């Protein structure tokens, strides 16, 4: 539990004092010193910091200082405040940093599944994912038990899949017929299709769907626009399934 508090921003001393007070309840500094074995100056300094964070309250009874914990929900409130602050700050930092390209590589079947869950969670509601060379049934096989969780997120966020395939997939046809935000066209080709390209927002992902499995995700607006133009060209040539 101490390490969890540290990950939430507590110092080591703050975590020790806070956990001691969980056990002691309303107490004096002397009892906290005994329980934590920390120097008295460190305990008083730490109590002041916890009071400043509104996690602890100091009261005086018969001229003796007593300390008691406030509702631990204060920790959650503080984390929410930090998240709100970060949500406002990060877009400004990104603009100032002028980051034009990022590349992330995922390897192995687990890496493929991790990438798939990551991008669907990051995509905005009502967005569209474009797939060049969709592999149909193979994708469902590779996702395994993660597929249902993926689809639940996709449908809740109303994310549409718009795909160009070289071979008609029975699974994709069934989903498309069910109206589950799938739009598929086929360009019949007698080609093996061990890889495909995903396009969304200012990202593309190059997926290798045979062993060794890998995904290269690239954040590059110009590159994404170029691939989307290519997708639209093939889309016009495709046939609805």
Secondary structure, 3 states (H helix, E strand, C coil): CHHHHHHCCCCHHHHHHHHHHHHHCCECHHHHHHHHCCCHHHHHHHHHHHHHCCCEEEEEECCEEEEEECCCHHHHHHHHHHHHHHHHHHHHHHHHHCCCCEEEEEEHHHHHHHHHHHHHHHCCCCCEEEEEEECCHHHHHHHCCHHHHHHHHHHHCCCEEEEEECCCCHHHHHHHHCCCCEEEEECCCCCCCCEEEEEECCEEEEEECCCCCEEEEEECHHHHHHHHHHHHHHHHHCEEC
